[in-house]
């Protein structure tokens, strides 16, 4: 899960980060938090990847409502949460489909309520798997997985944030992903997320993180055809 905070007050930004980190530790989520001091820097970033965006309405330069309008031009469903010291813009926030409106100063308990509702909405749209890392059960969104491999009895799940290691047999893990059309077992004990492929070459896949994953020689034609069929199905809108 990727979260952006657009906040020009260091104190308010730090408090929200601490609240989110506390919630993350208690819920055992995979959370990446990035901070932007103004709307311009956020808009210039690759903001499409963020699942949740906290936006202070009163910012220097472009204000929070204008930022939300820019986001909505490209993404009608992204979760937007306004943080502000005034109720004056509540009506306007609904016009840009704000998920919630936090009035400063707010307590941690209120943020927990909002995050619980956020998770429910994200889970409704984004499937996840649950694996055990050490003694902790970790939820991993499918869209965050780049590829998985197997080493020394551990499943290694490579995500956009980090690598997660879980002690389990590959034949027990594989069905958790291969039941979804976007995942492909392209090499011995290795599964890729075809949505994270940047390019397919003759002998391997170039992933979005610039790693190359080999295609099994014995099944090269079959695997290349599966990838081509998946991309065609996406274009046709049949997935």
C-alpha positions as CSV (number, residue, x, y, z in Angstrom):
1,X,0.0,0.0,0.0
2,X,1.4,3.4,-1.0
3,X,0.3,6.5,0.8
4,X,1.1,10.1,-0.1
5,X,0.9,13.0,2.4
6,X,0.7,16.5,1.0
7,X,1.3,18.8,4.0
8,X,3.5,21.9,4.3
9,X,3.4,22.0,8.2
10,X,6.3,19.8,9.5
11,X,4.5,19.3,12.8
12,X,1.3,18.1,11.2
13,X,3.1,16.0,8.7
14,X,5.1,14.3,11.4
15,X,2.1,13.6,13.5
16,X,0.2,11.9,10.6
17,X,3.3,9.8,9.7
18,X,3.6,8.6,13.3
19,X,-0.2,7.8,13.4
20,X,0.2,5.8,10.2
21,X,3.3,4.0,11.3
22,X,1.6,3.0,14.6
23,X,-1.4,1.7,12.7
24,X,0.9,-0.1,10.2
25,X,2.8,-1.9,13.0
26,X,-0.4,-3.0,14.7
27,X,-2.1,-4.3,11.5
28,X,1.1,-5.8,10.0
29,X,0.5,-4.1,6.6
30,X,3.0,-3.4,3.8
31,X,2.9,0.4,3.8
32,X,5.1,2.9,2.0
33,X,4.6,6.6,3.1
34,X,5.9,9.5,1.0
35,X,5.7,13.2,2.0
36,X,5.2,16.2,-0.3
37,X,5.5,19.8,1.0
38,X,3.4,21.3,-1.9
39,X,1.0,20.3,-4.5
40,X,3.3,21.1,-7.4
41,X,5.9,18.5,-6.4
42,X,3.1,15.9,-6.0
43,X,1.6,16.5,-9.4
44,X,5.0,16.3,-11.0
45,X,5.6,12.9,-9.4
46,X,4.3,9.5,-10.6
47,X,1.2,9.8,-8.4
48,X,-0.8,7.1,-10.2
49,X,0.8,4.5,-7.9
50,X,-0.6,5.9,-4.7
51,X,-3.5,4.1,-3.1
52,X,-4.4,6.8,-0.5
53,X,-3.6,10.6,-0.6
54,X,-3.9,12.8,2.4
55,X,-4.2,16.4,1.3
56,X,-4.0,19.6,3.4
57,X,-6.5,22.0,1.9
58,X,-4.6,25.2,2.9
59,X,-1.2,24.9,1.1
60,X,1.1,27.5,-0.2
61,X,0.7,27.7,-4.0
62,X,-1.9,25.3,-5.4
63,X,-4.4,24.4,-2.7
64,X,-5.7,21.0,-1.8
65,X,-8.9,21.2,-3.7
66,X,-7.1,22.1,-6.9
67,X,-4.8,19.2,-6.4
68,X,-7.8,16.9,-6.0
69,X,-9.2,18.1,-9.3
70,X,-6.0,17.3,-11.1
71,X,-6.0,13.8,-9.6
72,X,-9.6,13.2,-10.6
73,X,-8.8,14.1,-14.2
74,X,-6.6,10.9,-14.3
75,X,-8.1,8.7,-11.6
76,X,-11.8,8.7,-10.6
77,X,-11.4,6.1,-7.8
78,X,-8.2,7.0,-5.9
79,X,-8.9,7.5,-2.1
80,X,-8.5,11.2,-1.2
81,X,-8.6,12.3,2.4
82,X,-8.6,16.0,3.2
83,X,-7.0,17.4,6.4
84,X,-7.8,20.9,7.4
85,X,-8.5,23.3,10.2
86,X,-11.8,24.5,8.8
87,X,-15.2,23.0,7.9
88,X,-15.7,25.6,5.2
89,X,-14.7,23.4,2.3
90,X,-16.6,20.3,3.2
91,X,-19.2,20.7,0.4
92,X,-16.4,21.3,-2.1
93,X,-14.6,18.2,-1.0
94,X,-17.6,16.0,-1.9
95,X,-17.6,17.4,-5.4
96,X,-14.1,15.9,-6.0
97,X,-15.3,12.6,-4.3
98,X,-13.3,12.9,-1.2
99,X,-13.3,9.8,0.9
100,X,-13.1,11.7,4.2
101,X,-12.5,15.1,5.7
102,X,-10.3,15.2,8.9
103,X,-10.7,18.3,10.9
104,X,-7.4,19.3,12.7
105,X,-6.5,18.5,15.4
106,X,-7.7,14.9,15.2
107,X,-6.9,12.0,17.4
108,X,-5.3,8.7,16.5
109,X,-8.6,6.8,17.1
110,X,-10.3,8.8,14.4
111,X,-7.5,8.0,11.9
112,X,-7.9,4.3,12.7
113,X,-11.6,4.5,11.9
114,X,-10.8,6.2,8.5
115,X,-8.0,3.7,7.7
116,X,-10.3,0.7,8.5
117,X,-12.7,2.0,5.9
118,X,-9.9,2.6,3.5
119,X,-8.7,-1.0,3.8
120,X,-12.2,-2.3,3.2
121,X,-12.5,-0.3,0.0
122,X,-9.0,-1.2,-1.2
123,X,-9.6,-4.9,-0.5
124,X,-12.8,-4.8,-2.4
125,X,-10.9,-3.6,-5.5
126,X,-7.5,-5.2,-4.9
127,X,-7.0,-8.9,-4.0
128,X,-4.3,-9.9,-1.6
129,X,-2.5,-13.0,-0.3
130,X,-1.6,-13.6,3.3
131,X,1.7,-15.2,4.2
132,X,3.6,-15.7,7.4
133,X,6.8,-13.8,7.8
134,X,8.6,-15.0,10.9
135,X,5.7,-15.2,13.4
136,X,3.6,-12.5,11.8
137,X,0.9,-12.9,9.2
138,X,1.5,-10.3,6.4
139,X,-1.1,-9.2,3.9
140,X,0.4,-8.5,0.4
141,X,-1.7,-6.8,-2.3
142,X,-1.4,-8.7,-5.6
143,X,-0.8,-5.4,-7.4
144,X,2.4,-4.8,-5.3
145,X,4.0,-8.1,-6.3
146,X,6.6,-8.0,-9.1
147,X,7.6,-11.6,-9.0
148,X,8.3,-14.5,-6.5
149,X,11.0,-17.1,-6.3
150,X,12.2,-19.8,-4.0
151,X,15.4,-20.1,-2.1
152,X,16.5,-22.5,0.7
153,X,12.9,-23.4,1.7
154,X,11.8,-19.8,1.7
155,X,9.3,-18.2,-0.7
156,X,10.7,-14.7,-1.6
157,X,8.0,-12.2,-2.6
158,X,9.6,-9.2,-4.4
159,X,7.3,-6.2,-4.1
160,X,7.7,-2.5,-5.0
161,X,8.6,-1.8,-1.4
162,X,10.7,-4.7,-0.3
163,X,11.3,-8.5,-0.3
164,X,9.1,-10.7,2.0
165,X,10.4,-14.1,3.0
166,X,8.0,-16.9,4.1
167,X,9.0,-20.4,5.1
168,X,6.8,-22.7,3.0
169,X,7.0,-25.2,0.1
170,X,6.6,-23.8,-3.4
171,X,3.9,-26.2,-4.3
172,X,1.8,-25.0,-1.3
173,X,2.4,-21.3,-2.2
174,X,2.0,-21.4,-6.0
175,X,-1.8,-22.0,-6.1
176,X,-2.3,-18.8,-4.0
177,X,-1.1,-16.8,-7.1
178,X,-1.7,-19.0,-10.1
179,X,-5.4,-18.9,-9.6
180,X,-5.2,-15.2,-10.8
181,X,-4.8,-14.6,-14.6
182,X,-2.0,-12.0,-14.2
183,X,0.4,-14.5,-12.6
184,X,2.6,-16.9,-14.7
185,X,5.0,-19.6,-13.6
186,X,7.7,-18.8,-16.2
187,X,10.6,-20.7,-14.7
188,X,11.3,-23.4,-12.1
189,X,9.9,-22.1,-8.7
190,X,9.5,-18.6,-10.1
191,X,6.2,-16.7,-10.7
192,X,5.9,-13.3,-12.4
193,X,3.2,-10.7,-12.3
194,X,2.5,-10.1,-16.0
195,X,1.2,-6.6,-15.1
196,X,4.7,-5.8,-14.0
197,X,6.5,-6.8,-17.2
198,X,8.2,-4.0,-19.0
199,X,9.3,-6.1,-22.0
200,X,9.4,-9.7,-23.1
201,X,12.6,-10.8,-24.9
202,X,13.4,-14.1,-26.5
203,X,14.8,-15.7,-23.4
204,X,13.5,-13.6,-20.5
205,X,11.1,-11.0,-19.1
206,X,12.3,-7.5,-18.2
207,X,10.4,-6.5,-15.1
208,X,9.4,-3.0,-14.0
209,X,12.2,-3.0,-11.4
210,X,14.7,-3.7,-14.2
211,X,15.4,-7.3,-13.1
212,X,15.4,-10.0,-15.7
213,X,13.5,-13.2,-15.1
214,X,14.3,-16.2,-17.4
215,X,11.8,-18.1,-19.4
216,X,12.1,-21.9,-19.0
217,X,13.7,-23.2,-22.2
218,X,11.5,-26.3,-22.5
219,X,8.3,-24.3,-22.3
220,X,9.5,-21.1,-24.0
221,X,7.0,-21.0,-26.8
222,X,4.1,-21.9,-24.5
223,X,5.0,-19.3,-22.0
224,X,5.5,-16.5,-24.6
225,X,2.1,-17.4,-26.0
226,X,0.5,-17.3,-22.5
227,X,1.9,-13.8,-22.0
228,X,0.7,-12.6,-25.5
229,X,-2.8,-14.1,-24.8
230,X,-2.9,-12.2,-21.5
231,X,-2.0,-8.9,-23.1
232,X,-4.6,-9.4,-25.8
233,X,-7.3,-10.2,-23.3
234,X,-6.4,-7.0,-21.4
235,X,-6.8,-5.0,-24.5
236,X,-10.1,-6.7,-25.3
237,X,-11.3,-6.0,-21.8
238,X,-12.2,-9.7,-21.2
239,X,-10.3,-10.0,-17.9
